[in-house]
Amino acid sequence: MASAKSACLNAAEGAGRVTRADKARSFTIARAEACEACAAVEIAVAAGDADAAALEGGAALGDRFVAMMTALIR
């Protein structure tokens, strides 16, 4: 949850930045945090700590978020 929250907060921070470089830095951090959040869900499912259904919805949302951040970084 911490990584997922951090990804959202960094994306919001990037939206508030003025220069292209500052925006890209915040969006890059947001993308990395989203990847970490997706990995945490995968690990939780593999360890038996979470239901596999959580992985399906989370992975799709994570993929969309990472794609959006990637586009905003460029």
C-alpha positions as CSV (number, residue, x, y, z in Angstrom):
1,M,0.0,0.0,0.0
2,A,2.8,2.4,0.8
3,S,4.2,2.0,-2.8
4,A,0.8,2.5,-4.4
5,K,0.1,5.6,-2.3
6,S,3.6,7.0,-3.1
7,A,3.1,6.4,-6.8
8,C,-0.1,8.5,-6.7
9,L,1.4,11.2,-4.6
10,N,4.5,11.5,-6.9
11,A,2.3,11.7,-10.0
12,A,0.4,14.5,-8.3
13,E,3.6,16.2,-7.4
14,G,4.8,16.0,-11.0
15,A,1.6,17.6,-12.2
16,G,2.3,20.5,-9.9
17,R,5.9,21.0,-11.1
18,V,6.6,23.7,-13.6
19,T,9.7,22.7,-15.6
20,R,9.8,19.7,-17.9
21,A,12.8,18.3,-16.0
22,D,11.1,18.6,-12.6
23,K,7.9,17.0,-14.0
24,A,9.9,14.1,-15.6
25,R,11.8,13.4,-12.3
26,S,8.5,13.2,-10.3
27,F,6.9,11.0,-13.0
28,T,9.9,8.7,-13.1
29,I,9.7,8.2,-9.3
30,A,6.0,7.6,-9.6
31,R,6.6,4.9,-12.3
32,A,9.2,3.2,-10.2
33,E,6.8,3.2,-7.2
34,A,4.0,1.7,-9.3
35,C,6.4,-1.1,-10.4
36,E,7.2,-1.7,-6.8
37,A,3.5,-1.9,-5.8
38,C,2.8,-4.4,-8.6
39,A,5.8,-6.5,-7.5
40,A,4.5,-6.5,-3.9
41,V,1.1,-7.8,-5.1
42,E,2.8,-10.5,-7.1
43,I,4.9,-11.5,-4.2
44,A,1.9,-11.6,-1.8
45,V,0.0,-13.8,-4.2
46,A,3.0,-16.2,-4.7
47,A,3.5,-16.4,-0.9
48,G,-0.2,-17.2,-0.4
49,D,-0.8,-13.9,1.5
50,A,-3.3,-12.6,-1.1
51,D,-5.9,-14.0,-3.4
52,A,-4.9,-14.4,-7.1
53,A,-7.9,-12.3,-8.1
54,A,-6.1,-9.3,-6.6
55,L,-3.3,-9.8,-9.1
56,E,-5.5,-9.6,-12.2
57,G,-7.1,-6.3,-11.4
58,G,-3.9,-4.9,-9.9
59,A,-1.7,-5.8,-12.8
60,A,-4.1,-4.2,-15.3
61,L,-4.2,-1.0,-13.3
62,G,-0.5,-1.0,-12.8
63,D,0.2,-1.5,-16.5
64,R,-2.0,1.5,-17.3
65,F,-0.4,3.7,-14.7
66,V,3.1,2.8,-15.8
67,A,2.2,3.5,-19.4
68,M,0.7,6.9,-18.5
69,M,3.8,7.8,-16.5
70,T,6.1,6.7,-19.3
71,A,4.2,9.0,-21.7
72,L,4.4,11.9,-19.3
73,I,8.2,11.4,-18.8
74,R,8.9,11.8,-22.5
